[in-house]
Each structure stands twice: as C-alpha cells, then as structure tokens.
Amino acid sequence: MVYIPEASLLCRSSSFTFTLQNSCTEGLQIVYVSQQPISDHEWIHTDPVDHMENKRLFNLPVNYRPPSQLGVLIPTTDNIYNADPSHPHPRQHYPISKLLRLTFPVTDFNITLFLRRTNHADHPLCSPYFVTVTEVNNRTSWKVTGTHATPTMDRMRQYFEDSLENNLYNPEGLQISFYGSELFHFRISVIPGVVLCDLVEEVQIYVDEPPLAFPTQQLVNNMAAIILGGLLLVGFLLIYNGVAMPTKSSIKTLLKKHKPTISPTRTQNSTTTQGHE
C-alpha cells in the first residue's frame, strides 16, 4: 500500500493498493487431444470406429494388469485397471475401463498437448514448457522417436541433467513408437520452474493385434508353404501324367459304381427248396 501525501483535495491522505499474486493460475492444466477427437458421449455410450471401420476403443478385462519387460503374464506393478469390487483388490477401483486403441505396429505416434485455462481458448503447448515422459508401469518397449530439438532445449537438458531422472523433450513434435503390445500408460510432466503449477497429463494407449510370438509365426508360415507346395506338386503330377482333375460329377459316378446292392437270387432259391420239401 503506497501513501501519497496531498494527492487529493478532499482527503488528508490518499493511498494506492497493489496486489501481486504469486501462485498457479486458476484452472491451468495441460491436456492431450487426439488428432481425431472422441466426444464424452462416444467414449462412454458408443463404440466409435475410424475411416477403415477399425474400433478406436478397447474394453479392458476386469482387474487388468499391464505386462512388463519380463513377459505378458508377469506384471511388475500393483496398478489394476477396470477393477471389480467383488474381487479382493481393496482401494484399486479404476473408474474408466476404455482406452485409446491402436493396432500394431505403432510408429511415430503424435502426442499433441495443449495448455488449457479457465475461460480461455486452448493453446498448443510449446517451449519453454519442456516435458518429461515416463511409463507408469515401468514398461520399456517404447521410445520417444520425435521432438523439435532447439538450442534452448539442449541447454535445458544440460542444466537438468543431474536433477531430473528422465530425459527432457520439447512438446512440439513429440512422437512415440511402440515395440510391444497391450496397455501403455504414460505420465507427461512439465519441468519445474516454468510455472507455479504441477502440470501433468496422463495418456493411455492399448496396442492391439500384435504378431505371433517367435517361433509361432515362422512355424505357421512354414506349414502353409509346405501345404501349398504339396497341393501344387499333386496338381502338376496329375496334369503331367494326363490324368484329369477330379470333379464333382466324377466323384458321384465313382460312388455309384461302388454302391453295395442286395441280390434277390438267394431268397428265391430258398423259397423253391422249401416248396419241394
């Protein structure tokens, strides 16, 4: 509060009050927006598809636990998704069981982030709001494969090299490639010092329809090749030897020729013998 003597003819003293707010802006947050947005109604009540008629959402099984680098059936965290209260998993109720679904393989998937404020339009998140990316369930079969590198980002990486446990990325042009399947749960956080808020966003993606594990895919391919080669060899031998390929009519004729018949000769002979007796 600043007092200015003799600044008013009506009052003996006048004052001006200045207020400095040093806190997080109300309603400030970062949000992930898909390139093909899904409305709240579609997310909860419908089953949206893309232009190729592929489902865009995946229904998680009850009490789902994500896989780890040790295997699909060996989760290494206690995180449970789509929990069922009737099963013994206390305080593990995850309210949303639908996640964004992508089909394998997923390469250079764009993570588009926006800065959102109350009563303001969304703005694309850009530098100096550099971010870190972590996987909640400690999965390692993924990698950040794209980001707009700038001299400022390189200097910030060197500055936070000792204090941050994860690498630092520019939210502009952020891309992730997936080398595994099923659920990936990412936590994207803005580095400290940029704003007085903990700006954190979580992105959940379910990678579906992966290829068969080694060596199952190779065995299937080899068996298919052997069967196809056998059919081609049989067809070649039949044609080379002048034997016509069997048709439906020829098969019916063959069956009629070998159909068993009952001859009445024995019955007639037995009747004649009884008459003479």
Backbone as JSON, one array per atom type, in Angstrom:
{
  "sequence": "MVYIPEASLLCRSSSFTFTLQNSCTEGLQIVYVSQQPISDHEWIHTDPVDHMENKRLFNLPVNYRPPSQLGVLIPTTDNIYNADPSHPHPRQHYPISKLLRLTFPVTDFNITLFLRRTNHADHPLCSPYFVTVTEVNNRTSWKVTGTHATPTMDRMRQYFEDSLENNLYNPEGLQISFYGSELFHFRISVIPGVVLCDLVEEVQIYVDEPPLAFPTQQLVNNMAAIILGGLLLVGFLLIYNGVAMPTKSSIKTLLKKHKPTISPTRTQNSTTTQGHE",
  "N": [[0.86, -1.18, 0.0], [0.67, 2.15, -0.95], [1.21, 5.4, 0.14], [0.42, 8.68, -0.78], [1.11, 11.83, -0.01], [-0.98, 14.73, 0.13], [-2.24, 14.22, -2.29], [-4.86, 14.43, -2.88], [-7.59, 16.69, -2.89], [-9.75, 16.4, -1.3], [-9.28, 14.55, 0.72], [-7.11, 14.09, 3.53], [-5.04, 12.34, 3.3], [-4.11, 10.0, 0.81], [-4.18, 6.75, -0.72], [-2.76, 4.05, -2.63], [-3.33, 0.74, -3.61], [-1.51, -2.12, -4.39], [-1.64, -5.35, -5.7], [0.08, -8.34, -5.8], [0.06, -11.38, -7.22], [1.37, -14.49, -6.63], [1.13, -17.32, -7.57], [-0.32, -20.43, -8.76], [-2.07, -20.15, -11.82], [-5.59, -19.98, -11.99], [-7.3, -22.92, -12.79], [-5.4, -23.76, -14.68], [-3.96, -26.1, -16.84], [-2.51, -28.95, -18.57], [-3.49, -30.75, -21.44], [-4.11, -33.75, -23.27], [-4.97, -34.04, -26.61], [-6.52, -35.92, -29.0], [-5.76, -36.51, -32.48], [-7.97, -37.21, -33.9], [-10.6, -36.4, -32.4], [-12.53, -37.82, -29.69], [-15.74, -37.72, -28.48], [-17.24, -37.15, -25.22], [-19.68, -38.52, -24.98], [-19.45, -40.51, -26.99], [-17.27, -41.87, -25.94], [-18.24, -43.07, -23.62], [-20.79, -44.24, -24.14], [-20.94, -45.33, -26.72], [-19.41, -47.12, -29.5], [-16.99, -46.08, -31.15], [-15.61, -45.94, -34.53], [-12.89, -45.83, -36.93], [-11.98, -44.41, -40.17], [-11.41, -46.72, -41.53], [-13.1, -48.58, -40.52], [-12.18, -49.7, -38.17], [-12.17, -50.43, -34.7], [-11.94, -47.84, -32.3], [-11.67, -47.81, -29.59], [-10.84, -49.82, -26.75], [-12.07, -52.39, -24.74], [-11.11, -53.05, -21.58], [-10.19, -56.08, -19.84], [-11.61, -57.35, -16.75], [-10.06, -56.32, -13.74], [-7.54, -55.85, -14.88], [-4.04, -56.13, -15.46], [-1.16, -54.54, -16.54], [1.37, -55.78, -18.84], [4.95, -56.46, -18.52], [8.5, -55.88, -19.0], [9.37, -58.39, -18.49], [7.52, -60.19, -19.43], [4.24, -60.99, -20.82], [2.48, -62.09, -18.96], [3.55, -61.39, -16.55], [3.24, -59.04, -14.52], [4.79, -56.15, -13.07], [4.05, -54.13, -11.37], [1.66, -52.79, -8.99], [-0.56, -51.71, -10.13], [-3.93, -51.71, -11.09], [-6.43, -52.07, -13.52], [-9.76, -51.29, -14.54], [-11.05, -52.41, -12.3], [-12.83, -54.84, -10.34], [-15.13, -54.58, -7.81], [-16.07, -56.85, -6.49], [-14.02, -58.62, -6.29], [-11.03, -59.46, -4.47], [-9.47, -56.82, -4.23], [-8.72, -54.29, -2.64], [-9.25, -50.74, -2.56], [-8.54, -50.25, -5.22], [-9.96, -49.23, -7.4], [-10.59, -48.44, -10.58], [-12.05, -45.98, -12.45], [-12.46, -45.67, -15.21], [-12.59, -47.79, -17.91], [-12.13, -47.94, -20.6], [-9.79, -47.45, -23.13], [-7.7, -45.64, -25.46], [-7.36, -47.24, -28.57], [-4.95, -48.75, -30.61], [-3.66, -50.33, -33.53], [-1.16, -52.79, -33.94], [1.73, -52.45, -36.08], [2.88, -49.54, -34.19], [4.2, -46.6, -35.04], [6.03, -43.65, -34.57], [3.97, -42.14, -33.25], [1.93, -39.36, -32.79], [1.93, -37.19, -30.06], [-0.09, -34.84, -29.05], [-0.2, -31.93, -27.27], [-1.94, -29.52, -25.28], [-2.25, -26.28, -23.77], [-4.43, -25.42, -21.3], [-6.76, -23.14, -19.97], [-9.08, -21.73, -17.61], [-11.95, -20.29, -19.0], [-10.59, -19.56, -21.28], [-9.21, -19.98, -24.57], [-7.84, -23.05, -25.88], [-4.33, -23.5, -26.16], [-1.58, -24.55, -28.15], [0.89, -26.54, -26.58], [4.15, -25.49, -26.03], [7.7, -24.67, -26.18], [8.79, -22.53, -23.49], [7.82, -24.77, -22.08], [8.95, -27.39, -21.48], [8.94, -31.0, -21.33], [8.84, -34.1, -19.46], [8.74, -37.64, -20.04], [7.32, -40.53, -18.81], [6.71, -44.04, -18.18], [4.1, -45.46, -16.5], [3.88, -48.08, -15.54], [6.42, -49.11, -15.67], [7.23, -50.14, -18.15], [9.34, -50.95, -20.9], [9.34, -51.23, -23.64], [9.11, -49.12, -25.59], [9.69, -45.91, -27.14], [10.71, -42.52, -27.32], [10.59, -41.06, -30.33], [10.57, -38.72, -31.73], [10.91, -35.19, -31.65], [10.98, -31.61, -31.5], [14.0, -30.42, -31.62], [15.76, -27.8, -30.1], [18.14, -25.09, -29.64], [17.67, -23.95, -27.11], [16.37, -26.04, -25.76], [18.43, -27.94, -25.68], [20.24, -26.66, -23.98], [18.71, -26.58, -21.66], [18.47, -29.29, -21.14], [21.11, -29.91, -20.41], [21.26, -28.36, -18.12], [19.37, -29.55, -16.39], [20.42, -32.06, -16.14], [21.51, -33.4, -13.92], [19.55, -33.19, -11.96], [17.05, -34.1, -12.91], [15.49, -37.25, -13.39], [14.69, -38.31, -15.79], [14.8, -37.97, -19.4], [14.61, -34.86, -21.19], [12.13, -33.27, -23.17], [10.87, -31.52, -26.04], [7.58, -30.38, -26.21], [6.51, -29.82, -28.68], [6.08, -31.5, -31.69], [6.28, -34.0, -30.5], [6.74, -37.43, -30.52], [6.03, -40.93, -30.24], [7.11, -44.28, -30.42], [5.97, -47.65, -30.42], [6.96, -50.82, -29.31], [5.92, -53.05, -28.22], [2.96, -54.8, -27.02], [-0.49, -54.43, -25.9], [-1.41, -52.58, -22.89], [-0.18, -49.26, -22.56], [0.83, -46.8, -20.35], [1.32, -43.54, -20.01], [2.94, -40.87, -18.29], [3.1, -37.49, -18.54], [4.96, -34.72, -17.79], [5.41, -31.28, -17.04], [8.48, -29.54, -16.79], [9.93, -28.42, -13.66], [9.85, -25.0, -12.42], [9.04, -23.5, -14.6], [6.39, -22.7, -14.38], [4.15, -22.02, -11.66], [2.71, -24.33, -11.15], [1.82, -27.77, -10.93], [1.96, -29.27, -13.69], [0.63, -31.9, -15.21], [-0.08, -34.58, -17.35], [-1.8, -37.56, -18.32], [-1.57, -40.24, -20.54], [-3.14, -42.91, -22.05], [-2.77, -45.81, -23.9], [-3.77, -48.54, -25.83], [-2.27, -51.11, -27.42], [-3.12, -53.2, -29.95], [-3.71, -56.45, -31.55], [-1.09, -57.77, -32.07], [1.74, -59.32, -33.78], [2.26, -62.95, -34.01], [4.14, -64.61, -31.47], [7.67, -65.38, -31.55], [8.73, -68.8, -31.95], [6.31, -69.03, -33.31], [5.03, -67.67, -35.45], [6.81, -68.18, -37.56], [6.61, -70.98, -37.74], [3.94, -71.29, -38.53], [4.02, -70.02, -41.02], [5.81, -71.72, -42.36], [4.39, -74.17, -42.35], [2.15, -73.47, -43.86], [3.44, -72.94, -46.29], [4.44, -75.51, -46.91], [2.07, -77.03, -47.2], [0.84, -75.66, -49.34], [2.81, -76.05, -51.29], [2.7, -78.87, -51.52], [0.1, -79.23, -52.56], [0.39, -77.95, -55.05], [2.34, -79.64, -56.17], [0.97, -82.12, -56.37], [-1.08, -81.4, -58.15], [0.49, -80.79, -60.41], [1.64, -83.32, -61.01], [-0.64, -84.81, -61.66], [-1.59, -83.48, -63.94], [0.65, -83.71, -65.6], [0.83, -86.49, -66.06], [-1.36, -86.9, -67.56], [-3.77, -87.25, -66.32], [-7.0, -86.4, -65.54], [-8.26, -83.78, -63.49], [-10.15, -84.5, -60.57], [-13.68, -84.08, -60.57], [-16.87, -82.84, -59.38], [-19.0, -84.3, -60.5], [-17.64, -86.58, -61.45], [-16.8, -87.73, -59.05], [-19.28, -88.39, -57.88], [-20.14, -90.34, -59.73], [-18.21, -92.32, -59.34], [-18.78, -93.09, -56.74], [-21.33, -94.2, -57.09], [-20.76, -96.45, -58.64], [-19.5, -98.16, -56.85], [-21.42, -98.68, -54.98], [-23.02, -100.8, -52.68], [-25.18, -103.57, -53.48], [-28.2, -105.52, -52.99], [-28.81, -108.79, -53.8], [-31.61, -110.64, -55.12], [-31.48, -113.4, -55.61], [-30.64, -115.44, -53.8], [-32.75, -115.45, -52.0], [-34.93, -116.31, -53.6], [-34.09, -118.92, -54.3], [-34.07, -120.22, -51.84], [-36.78, -120.2, -51.27], [-37.85, -121.86, -53.25], [-36.73, -124.34, -52.63], [-37.93, -124.91, -50.17], [-40.56, -125.35, -51.06], [-40.42, -127.83, -52.53], [-39.79, -129.54, -50.46]],
  "CA": [[0.0, 0.0, 0.0], [1.5, 3.35, -1.13], [0.56, 6.66, 0.53], [0.92, 9.87, -1.47], [0.57, 12.99, 0.71], [-1.54, 15.86, -0.61], [-2.61, 13.81, -3.64], [-6.28, 14.67, -3.06], [-8.09, 17.9, -2.25], [-10.85, 16.04, -0.42], [-8.8, 13.75, 1.84], [-5.79, 14.48, 4.01], [-4.07, 11.39, 2.75], [-4.67, 9.02, -0.14], [-3.32, 5.57, -0.87], [-2.98, 3.14, -3.73], [-3.01, -0.62, -3.21], [-1.08, -3.0, -5.46], [-1.69, -6.76, -5.31], [0.9, -9.22, -6.62], [-0.3, -12.78, -6.99], [2.45, -15.39, -6.98], [0.56, -18.66, -7.39], [-0.75, -21.06, -10.0], [-3.25, -19.57, -12.43], [-6.77, -20.8, -11.75], [-7.73, -23.79, -13.87], [-4.37, -24.02, -15.68], [-3.62, -27.52, -16.97], [-2.19, -29.42, -19.91], [-4.39, -31.84, -21.83], [-3.81, -34.44, -24.52], [-6.08, -34.02, -27.54], [-6.27, -36.81, -30.13], [-5.93, -35.89, -33.79], [-9.38, -37.47, -34.23], [-11.18, -36.37, -31.05], [-13.66, -38.67, -29.31], [-16.57, -36.99, -27.53], [-17.55, -37.86, -23.97], [-20.79, -39.44, -25.23], [-18.92, -41.66, -27.71], [-16.35, -42.6, -25.07], [-18.95, -43.81, -22.58], [-22.02, -44.94, -24.55], [-20.91, -45.91, -28.06], [-18.19, -47.84, -29.88], [-16.62, -45.39, -32.39], [-14.67, -46.57, -35.46], [-12.21, -44.89, -37.8], [-12.4, -44.46, -41.57], [-11.22, -48.08, -42.01], [-14.03, -49.41, -39.74], [-11.49, -50.3, -37.03], [-12.6, -49.88, -33.42], [-11.0, -46.88, -31.75], [-11.59, -48.01, -28.15], [-10.67, -51.22, -26.35], [-12.62, -52.69, -23.42], [-10.16, -53.82, -20.79], [-10.75, -57.13, -18.99], [-11.76, -57.0, -15.33], [-8.83, -56.42, -12.94], [-6.44, -55.97, -15.83], [-2.72, -55.68, -15.04], [-0.34, -54.44, -17.74], [2.57, -56.62, -18.87], [6.22, -55.8, -18.24], [9.59, -56.36, -19.84], [9.59, -59.79, -18.18], [6.55, -61.01, -20.14], [2.85, -60.52, -20.79], [1.81, -62.6, -17.77], [4.35, -61.09, -15.36], [3.23, -57.61, -14.19], [5.75, -55.77, -12.03], [3.49, -53.08, -10.54], [0.38, -53.11, -8.37], [-1.64, -50.97, -10.8], [-5.02, -52.55, -11.6], [-7.35, -51.3, -14.34], [-11.1, -51.88, -14.64], [-11.15, -53.28, -11.13], [-14.14, -55.32, -9.96], [-15.21, -54.56, -6.34], [-16.39, -58.16, -5.92], [-12.78, -59.36, -6.15], [-10.24, -58.94, -3.34], [-8.48, -55.81, -4.58], [-9.2, -53.08, -1.97], [-8.74, -49.42, -2.93], [-7.97, -50.33, -6.55], [-11.1, -49.05, -8.31], [-10.28, -47.53, -11.68], [-13.4, -45.72, -12.96], [-12.57, -45.7, -16.67], [-12.01, -49.04, -18.4], [-11.91, -47.84, -22.03], [-8.59, -46.73, -23.52], [-7.48, -45.46, -26.88], [-6.87, -48.47, -29.17], [-4.19, -48.67, -31.84], [-3.26, -51.65, -34.0], [0.28, -52.99, -34.11], [2.72, -51.7, -35.3], [2.63, -48.11, -33.98], [5.48, -45.91, -35.22], [5.99, -42.18, -34.6], [2.62, -41.7, -32.88], [1.98, -37.97, -32.35], [1.32, -36.81, -28.78], [-0.39, -33.42, -29.18], [-0.55, -31.37, -25.96], [-2.43, -28.15, -25.28], [-2.33, -25.57, -22.49], [-5.83, -25.05, -21.11], [-7.08, -22.26, -18.83], [-10.5, -21.45, -17.45], [-12.47, -19.17, -19.79], [-9.64, -19.21, -22.34], [-9.09, -20.99, -25.62], [-6.67, -23.91, -25.77], [-3.15, -23.12, -26.94], [-0.61, -25.66, -28.23], [1.99, -26.49, -25.61], [5.42, -25.32, -26.72], [8.77, -24.22, -25.29], [9.71, -23.27, -22.61], [7.14, -25.81, -21.31], [9.54, -28.69, -21.8], [8.27, -32.05, -20.57], [9.44, -35.43, -19.31], [7.8, -38.72, -20.36], [7.58, -41.78, -18.09], [5.7, -45.08, -18.29], [3.7, -45.7, -15.11], [4.06, -49.49, -15.18], [7.83, -49.47, -15.88], [7.44, -50.83, -19.41], [10.49, -50.42, -21.64], [9.19, -51.49, -25.07], [8.66, -47.91, -26.25], [10.78, -44.94, -27.25], [10.39, -41.23, -27.92], [11.29, -41.06, -31.6], [10.46, -37.44, -32.41], [10.7, -33.95, -30.9], [11.65, -30.49, -32.15], [15.18, -30.03, -30.85], [16.16, -26.4, -30.25], [19.28, -24.77, -28.76], [17.2, -23.75, -25.74], [16.11, -27.35, -25.16], [19.71, -28.58, -25.39], [20.8, -26.03, -22.77], [17.91, -27.0, -20.51], [18.85, -30.68, -20.86], [22.36, -29.89, -19.66], [21.01, -27.77, -16.81], [18.64, -30.51, -15.56], [20.99, -33.39, -16.3], [21.75, -34.03, -12.62], [18.38, -33.12, -11.08], [15.93, -34.86, -13.46], [15.79, -38.66, -13.63], [14.32, -38.66, -17.16], [15.22, -37.04, -20.44], [13.74, -33.7, -21.38], [11.67, -33.21, -24.55], [10.05, -30.4, -26.47], [6.23, -30.9, -26.52], [6.23, -29.65, -30.11], [6.6, -32.6, -32.48], [6.54, -35.16, -29.65], [6.3, -38.68, -31.13], [6.41, -42.14, -29.52], [6.96, -45.55, -31.13], [5.69, -48.76, -29.52], [7.54, -52.08, -29.76], [5.22, -54.11, -27.51], [1.51, -54.81, -27.18], [-1.37, -54.19, -24.76], [-1.57, -51.23, -22.34], [0.91, -48.35, -22.22], [0.29, -45.71, -19.53], [2.37, -42.53, -19.95], [2.75, -39.66, -17.49], [3.85, -36.4, -19.16], [5.04, -33.66, -16.79], [6.17, -30.09, -17.38], [9.61, -29.41, -15.89], [9.7, -27.39, -12.63], [10.43, -23.69, -12.62], [8.41, -22.75, -15.69], [5.15, -22.15, -13.87], [3.93, -22.43, -10.28], [1.71, -25.39, -11.15], [2.26, -29.11, -11.3], [1.24, -29.59, -14.93], [0.83, -33.31, -15.5], [-1.13, -35.22, -18.14], [-1.61, -38.99, -18.48], [-2.07, -40.75, -21.83], [-3.24, -44.37, -22.0], [-2.94, -46.35, -25.25], [-3.78, -50.01, -25.88], [-1.79, -51.61, -28.72], [-3.83, -54.47, -30.16], [-3.42, -57.29, -32.72], [0.34, -57.93, -32.35], [2.06, -60.57, -34.49], [2.51, -64.1, -33.17], [5.47, -64.62, -30.88], [8.64, -66.3, -32.13], [8.78, -69.03, -33.4], [4.99, -69.45, -33.78], [4.77, -67.11, -36.77], [7.63, -68.9, -38.53], [6.04, -72.31, -37.92], [2.71, -71.15, -39.32], [4.41, -69.72, -42.41], [6.4, -72.92, -42.96], [3.34, -75.16, -42.6], [1.36, -73.0, -45.01], [4.24, -73.13, -47.51], [4.51, -76.95, -47.19], [0.76, -77.46, -47.71], [0.65, -75.09, -50.67], [3.71, -76.74, -52.2], [2.17, -80.21, -51.76], [-1.04, -79.14, -53.49], [0.9, -77.65, -56.39], [3.01, -80.83, -56.69], [-0.04, -83.09, -56.77], [-1.71, -80.92, -59.38], [1.43, -80.92, -61.52], [1.77, -84.73, -61.36], [-1.87, -85.24, -62.32], [-1.64, -82.91, -65.29], [1.77, -84.25, -66.38], [0.53, -87.87, -66.42], [-2.57, -86.95, -68.39], [-4.93, -87.61, -65.51], [-7.85, -85.23, -65.34], [-8.55, -83.45, -62.09], [-11.47, -84.97, -60.19], [-14.74, -83.1, -60.47], [-17.99, -83.25, -58.53], [-19.76, -85.35, -61.2], [-16.85, -87.82, -61.49], [-16.83, -88.32, -57.7], [-20.6, -89.03, -57.72], [-20.15, -91.57, -60.56], [-17.37, -93.32, -58.68], [-19.5, -93.6, -55.57], [-22.44, -95.05, -57.55], [-20.22, -97.72, -59.11], [-19.11, -98.99, -55.71], [-22.51, -98.74, -54.02], [-23.41, -102.21, -52.48], [-26.56, -103.92, -53.85], [-28.69, -106.78, -52.43], [-29.32, -109.63, -54.89], [-32.75, -111.47, -54.68], [-31.3, -114.79, -56.05], [-30.59, -116.34, -52.65], [-34.09, -115.54, -51.41], [-35.76, -117.12, -54.47], [-33.65, -120.31, -54.2], [-34.52, -120.78, -50.57], [-38.24, -120.4, -51.34], [-38.11, -123.05, -54.11], [-36.34, -125.52, -51.86], [-38.98, -125.2, -49.18], [-41.75, -125.86, -51.75], [-40.2, -129.21, -52.84], [-39.9, -130.33, -49.25]],
  "C": [[0.9, 1.24, 0.0], [0.67, 4.58, -0.78], [1.23, 7.82, -0.19], [0.32, 11.09, -0.77], [0.12, 14.1, -0.25], [-1.85, 15.49, -2.06], [-4.08, 14.07, -3.93], [-6.67, 15.93, -2.31], [-9.19, 17.58, -1.24], [-10.36, 15.31, 0.83], [-7.41, 14.22, 2.25], [-4.69, 13.56, 3.47], [-4.79, 10.41, 1.82], [-3.67, 7.89, -0.31], [-3.72, 4.77, -2.11], [-2.5, 1.75, -3.3], [-2.67, -1.45, -4.43], [-1.06, -4.43, -4.93], [-0.89, -7.59, -6.31], [0.58, -10.66, -6.26], [0.8, -13.69, -7.51], [1.99, -16.82, -6.71], [0.16, -19.2, -8.75], [-2.02, -20.39, -10.53], [-4.43, -20.52, -12.29], [-7.14, -21.62, -13.0], [-6.68, -24.11, -14.91], [-3.99, -25.5, -15.67], [-3.17, -27.81, -18.39], [-3.06, -30.63, -20.2], [-3.9, -32.44, -23.13], [-5.08, -34.48, -25.37], [-5.71, -34.88, -28.74], [-6.48, -36.07, -31.44], [-7.32, -36.14, -34.35], [-10.13, -37.54, -32.9], [-12.38, -37.3, -30.9], [-14.46, -37.93, -28.24], [-16.82, -37.82, -26.28], [-18.67, -38.87, -24.16], [-20.3, -40.69, -25.96], [-18.05, -42.52, -26.81], [-17.09, -43.52, -24.11], [-20.04, -44.71, -23.14], [-21.94, -45.63, -25.9], [-19.59, -46.64, -28.28], [-17.69, -47.24, -31.19], [-15.59, -46.17, -33.2], [-14.03, -45.49, -36.3], [-12.68, -45.06, -39.23], [-12.21, -45.84, -42.18], [-12.1, -49.08, -41.27], [-13.32, -50.19, -38.64], [-11.95, -49.64, -35.74], [-11.52, -48.97, -32.85], [-10.84, -47.01, -30.24], [-11.49, -49.5, -27.85], [-11.2, -51.4, -24.94], [-11.64, -53.58, -22.65], [-10.85, -54.93, -20.03], [-10.82, -56.66, -17.53], [-10.44, -57.25, -14.6], [-7.6, -56.62, -13.82], [-5.15, -55.42, -15.22], [-1.81, -55.66, -16.26], [0.87, -55.36, -17.68], [3.81, -55.79, -18.56], [7.28, -56.33, -19.19], [9.91, -57.83, -19.58], [8.62, -60.72, -18.92], [5.15, -60.48, -19.96], [2.17, -60.92, -19.49], [2.56, -62.29, -16.49], [4.32, -59.58, -15.11], [4.17, -57.31, -13.03], [5.27, -54.62, -11.16], [2.15, -53.53, -9.97], [-0.78, -52.38, -9.01], [-2.65, -51.95, -11.4], [-6.01, -51.65, -12.32], [-8.66, -52.06, -14.49], [-11.32, -52.88, -13.51], [-12.6, -53.63, -10.83], [-14.22, -55.34, -8.44], [-15.51, -55.91, -5.73], [-15.15, -59.04, -5.75], [-11.9, -58.71, -5.09], [-9.11, -58.02, -3.79], [-8.92, -54.49, -3.95], [-8.48, -51.83, -2.46], [-8.05, -49.44, -4.3], [-9.08, -50.16, -7.59], [-10.74, -47.99, -9.36], [-11.57, -47.24, -12.44], [-13.55, -45.85, -14.46], [-11.87, -46.94, -17.2], [-11.81, -49.03, -19.91], [-10.68, -46.97, -22.28], [-8.5, -46.62, -25.02], [-6.8, -46.69, -27.47], [-6.15, -48.18, -30.47], [-3.77, -50.08, -32.24], [-1.76, -51.67, -34.26], [0.63, -53.04, -35.6], [2.35, -50.22, -35.21], [3.98, -47.4, -34.0], [5.24, -44.42, -35.32], [4.57, -41.67, -34.35], [2.71, -40.3, -32.27], [1.25, -37.79, -31.02], [1.13, -35.3, -28.81], [-0.91, -32.89, -27.84], [-0.96, -29.92, -26.11], [-2.42, -27.6, -23.86], [-3.73, -25.01, -22.35], [-5.99, -24.2, -19.85], [-8.58, -22.02, -18.8], [-10.88, -20.19, -18.22], [-11.48, -18.68, -20.84], [-9.61, -20.34, -23.37], [-7.82, -21.82, -25.4], [-5.55, -23.41, -26.68], [-2.19, -24.3, -26.99], [0.53, -25.46, -27.25], [3.31, -26.45, -26.37], [6.47, -24.87, -25.71], [8.42, -22.83, -24.73], [9.03, -24.33, -21.73], [7.68, -27.19, -21.71], [9.0, -29.75, -20.84], [9.18, -33.26, -20.43], [8.36, -36.47, -19.54], [8.24, -39.97, -19.6], [6.43, -42.74, -18.3], [5.38, -45.56, -16.88], [4.02, -47.11, -14.66], [5.46, -50.02, -15.5], [8.05, -50.31, -17.14], [8.56, -50.15, -20.19], [10.39, -50.59, -23.15], [8.54, -50.3, -25.79], [9.84, -46.93, -26.3], [10.24, -43.65, -27.86], [11.23, -41.09, -29.17], [11.21, -39.73, -32.33], [10.23, -36.3, -31.44], [11.46, -32.85, -31.61], [12.8, -30.01, -31.26], [15.56, -28.59, -31.16], [17.37, -26.14, -29.36], [18.85, -24.56, -27.31], [16.95, -25.07, -25.05], [17.42, -28.06, -24.8], [20.35, -27.98, -24.14], [20.03, -26.46, -21.53], [18.21, -28.45, -20.15], [20.14, -30.73, -20.05], [22.14, -29.35, -18.25], [20.33, -28.75, -15.87], [19.23, -31.92, -15.59], [21.16, -34.12, -14.97], [20.51, -34.09, -11.75], [17.19, -33.93, -11.59], [16.37, -36.29, -13.74], [15.53, -39.07, -15.08], [14.82, -37.59, -18.14], [14.18, -35.95, -20.62], [13.42, -33.56, -22.86], [10.88, -31.94, -24.78], [8.66, -30.94, -26.8], [5.83, -30.72, -27.98], [6.88, -30.81, -30.89], [6.9, -33.84, -31.68], [5.92, -36.4, -30.28], [6.84, -39.87, -30.35], [6.16, -43.34, -30.41], [6.84, -46.67, -30.12], [6.25, -50.05, -30.13], [6.94, -53.28, -29.03], [3.73, -54.0, -27.75], [0.84, -54.55, -25.83], [-1.17, -52.77, -24.2], [-0.24, -50.52, -22.1], [0.29, -47.14, -21.5], [1.42, -44.69, -19.31], [1.96, -41.38, -19.03], [3.69, -38.6, -18.04], [3.79, -35.2, -18.22], [5.88, -32.51, -17.31], [7.28, -29.92, -16.34], [9.35, -28.31, -14.85], [10.38, -26.08, -12.98], [9.8, -22.87, -13.71], [7.17, -22.03, -15.21], [4.93, -22.7, -12.47], [2.83, -23.47, -10.17], [2.4, -26.72, -11.44], [1.44, -29.56, -12.51], [1.6, -31.01, -15.35], [-0.36, -33.81, -16.32], [-0.78, -36.7, -18.29], [-2.3, -39.45, -19.76], [-2.01, -42.27, -21.78], [-3.59, -44.88, -23.4], [-2.84, -47.86, -25.18], [-3.4, -50.45, -27.29], [-2.32, -53.03, -28.91], [-3.34, -55.15, -31.44], [-1.93, -57.36, -33.04], [0.59, -59.2, -33.15], [2.31, -61.7, -33.51], [3.95, -64.09, -32.68], [6.36, -65.62, -31.58], [8.68, -67.58, -31.31], [7.43, -69.41, -33.98], [4.72, -68.96, -35.19], [5.55, -67.84, -37.85], [7.09, -70.3, -38.79], [4.79, -72.28, -38.77], [3.05, -70.89, -40.78], [4.98, -70.96, -43.1], [5.35, -73.98, -43.28], [2.48, -74.75, -43.79], [2.12, -73.2, -46.32], [4.31, -74.61, -47.9], [3.19, -77.45, -47.79], [0.53, -76.94, -49.12], [1.56, -75.79, -51.7], [3.24, -78.15, -52.52], [1.01, -80.21, -52.73], [-0.57, -78.85, -54.9], [1.59, -78.87, -57.01], [2.02, -81.88, -57.15], [-0.73, -82.67, -58.05], [-0.8, -81.06, -60.58], [1.56, -82.38, -61.97], [0.53, -85.23, -62.09], [-1.94, -84.72, -63.75], [-0.54, -83.5, -66.17], [1.51, -85.67, -66.85], [-0.76, -88.0, -67.23], [-3.8, -87.34, -67.62], [-5.73, -86.34, -65.24], [-8.1, -85.02, -63.86], [-9.96, -83.92, -61.75], [-12.46, -83.83, -60.06], [-15.86, -83.65, -59.61], [-18.77, -84.39, -59.19], [-18.99, -86.67, -61.24], [-16.83, -88.5, -60.13], [-18.16, -89.01, -57.44], [-20.68, -90.33, -58.5], [-19.34, -92.67, -59.91], [-18.06, -93.92, -57.47], [-20.65, -94.52, -55.98], [-21.94, -96.41, -58.01], [-19.92, -98.67, -57.96], [-20.2, -99.09, -54.65], [-22.97, -100.2, -53.87], [-24.89, -102.43, -52.83], [-26.92, -105.28, -53.27], [-29.34, -107.59, -53.55], [-30.46, -110.5, -54.38], [-32.59, -112.96, -55.02], [-31.34, -115.76, -54.9], [-31.96, -116.52, -52.04], [-35.0, -116.43, -52.25], [-35.39, -118.62, -54.36], [-34.12, -120.96, -52.92], [-36.01, -121.04, -50.58], [-38.59, -121.65, -52.15], [-37.78, -124.34, -53.37], [-37.37, -125.89, -50.83], [-40.24, -125.78, -49.84], [-41.6, -127.33, -52.09], [-40.27, -130.05, -51.58], [-41.36, -130.56, -48.86]]
}
